[in-house]
Amino acid sequence: MHAIFRPPVNWRHRRFRYGLVVWRCLNCGAVHQYATRICRRCRSNRVAEDRLPDRARLVTLTVVKNPPVSFEKQAPYIVGLVEFEDGTKMLTGITDCEPEELKPGMELERVVRKIAEDGESGLIVYGYKFRPVIKRR
Amino acid sequence: MRRVYAAGVGLLKVDERWEQSIDSMVTQVVDGLTEVRPWKIDSIYVANAVGEVLQSQANLGAIVAEDLGLVGVPAVRVEAGGASGAAALLAGYQAILSGLADTVLVIGVEKLSDATPEEAVFLPTLSERYDYVGFQGVTEAAIAAMMYRMYLERYELPQEMVAQFPVLMHEHASKAPHAQYQFKTTLENVLSSPIVSPPLRRLETTAPADGAAAILLCSSDALSTIQHEQVVELAGAASSTDVVFPMEREDPLKLNAAARAYYEALARPGISRDDVKVLEIHDSYSILASLILESIGYSELGASGLDVKKGIYDYGGKVVINSFGGLKARGHPLGATGVYQAVEIFLQLTGRAGACQVDGARYGAMVSLSGLGSSAYALIMKER
């Protein structure tokens, strides 16, 4: 199986994947990870660009021990659900820690990380992950 | 109001069929429908979920029509992830109710043994939004595992309350000649099997499977013109959709699409859920068995495990679930699974279920999901 990552797809999603740029409904607040003209929750057509904060709280997590195509070399890896202060929930990879260090409710911060390298084309795909907040002086 | 009947069924043992391709499985299963020949088929629906990815084969409508010597008959492939089979049955039901068809052949076929282990993880995840989920290496099993953890935490339950579902499924499959895994297992085995994504264990999921099943649907007019031995009425069918990513639903532990589809399907013949004595549910992960039974109202929220312990879902209980082992133990050949569910209900209602026979059932039902409940299909079958 091949071409899981295609350059145009990766390019198209760059703003969301590198900067958490989203499309937010001005009527109900729902967030879309893709450019849309219709809110998928309330069907309003008042949707505008927004950016999600760099910090979020952990809701729940698990570990992928049986990886899919293109992620063979990374397993086991942590994935989880985070919640931003506006209530938006998002699925994300979690990095720089062990599962035992993670507790629901703890604050995580966004980083840009390599997601995978496609075997056929050699495309290196980057995107967001979250990690425990590193305290700064 | 027109009525829809199932006049013949066929199925292959769910297995790893190394020597067979999709076409040979289709011809073998349809060859098993001998009791309803000769045919005049108005339309063919072929359910298949991942053939264009794994076998590089799309356009299964025309291909299957030719394989069956039925060139000229309208034929189309139906894809709705793990619910493809149920979606094809619904399409056939609608075609007959509309009056545009009197005989419809519904075939479900899937061949997953061609996949590498990584592809077998990748393929079911195609039912989630790839640009959001698959892109990050998140698997369908991982999302199911997060739902599982939420469930155990919310209701403060030990894992065995969910993990006993596979034990019951293997018990049922041990008497089913067409089941993929005809062995019994224990709670200890399930809970000590390798972790897929915590808390989800290997024996709480399904394995790659090849399978094909077929049903001939017909109108009451057609019933008088074809030879048949046994007939069951397809008394209701419905479907619904939900927010695709479960964690964005108002309650990730409530499968609203399943509930809506099930009650709409029950409403067609005007029966209540207590009239259903044989129920096939979509237990691709153990946690989905709990969530379906609680969402469609057979168990109180958080109490499906307790109800299993009470024997409510076993022979002699309120309703027998997955009498041939369900997705867990009969096997889950993705796009064919829904057709297997319907064939199994047909076998139950016609007294042909062998050692798996549930006595005294007048109505049987099935609930089939794609993804983790983003769409759901329900069918009600009635003894004739």
Boltz contact constraints between the chains, C-beta under 6 A:
constraints:
  - contact:
      token1: [A, 1]
      token2: [B, 119]
      max_distance: 6.0
  - contact:
      token1: [A, 33]
      token2: [B, 132]
      max_distance: 6.0
  - contact:
      token1: [A, 60]
      token2: [B, 146]
      max_distance: 6.0
  - contact:
      token1: [A, 60]
      token2: [B, 149]
      max_distance: 6.0
  - contact:
      token1: [A, 62]
      token2: [B, 142]
      max_distance: 6.0
  - contact:
      token1: [A, 62]
      token2: [B, 145]
      max_distance: 6.0
  - contact:
      token1: [A, 62]
      token2: [B, 146]
      max_distance: 6.0
  - contact:
      token1: [A, 62]
      token2: [B, 197]
      max_distance: 6.0
  - contact:
      token1: [A, 62]
      token2: [B, 198]
      max_distance: 6.0
  - contact:
      token1: [A, 63]
      token2: [B, 197]
      max_distance: 6.0
  - contact:
      token1: [A, 63]
      token2: [B, 198]
      max_distance: 6.0
  - contact:
      token1: [A, 64]
      token2: [B, 139]
      max_distance: 6.0
  - contact:
      token1: [A, 64]
      token2: [B, 142]
      max_distance: 6.0
  - contact:
      token1: [A, 64]
      token2: [B, 197]
      max_distance: 6.0
  - contact:
      token1: [A, 65]
      token2: [B, 195]
      max_distance: 6.0
  - contact:
      token1: [A, 66]
      token2: [B, 121]
      max_distance: 6.0
  - contact:
      token1: [A, 66]
      token2: [B, 196]
      max_distance: 6.0
  - contact:
      token1: [A, 68]
      token2: [B, 118]
      max_distance: 6.0
  - contact:
      token1: [A, 68]
      token2: [B, 121]
      max_distance: 6.0
  - contact:
      token1: [A, 68]
      token2: [B, 122]
      max_distance: 6.0
  - contact:
      token1: [A, 68]
      token2: [B, 139]
      max_distance: 6.0
  - contact:
      token1: [A, 69]
      token2: [B, 118]
      max_distance: 6.0
  - contact:
      token1: [A, 69]
      token2: [B, 119]
      max_distance: 6.0
  - contact:
      token1: [A, 69]
      token2: [B, 122]
      max_distance: 6.0
  - contact:
      token1: [A, 71]
      token2: [B, 137]
      max_distance: 6.0
  - contact:
      token1: [A, 72]
      token2: [B, 118]
      max_distance: 6.0
  - contact:
      token1: [A, 79]
      token2: [B, 138]
      max_distance: 6.0
  - contact:
      token1: [A, 79]
      token2: [B, 142]
      max_distance: 6.0
  - contact:
      token1: [A, 81]
      token2: [B, 247]
      max_distance: 6.0
  - contact:
      token1: [A, 89]
      token2: [B, 247]
      max_distance: 6.0
  - contact:
      token1: [A, 91]
      token2: [B, 138]
      max_distance: 6.0
  - contact:
      token1: [A, 93]
      token2: [B, 136]
      max_distance: 6.0
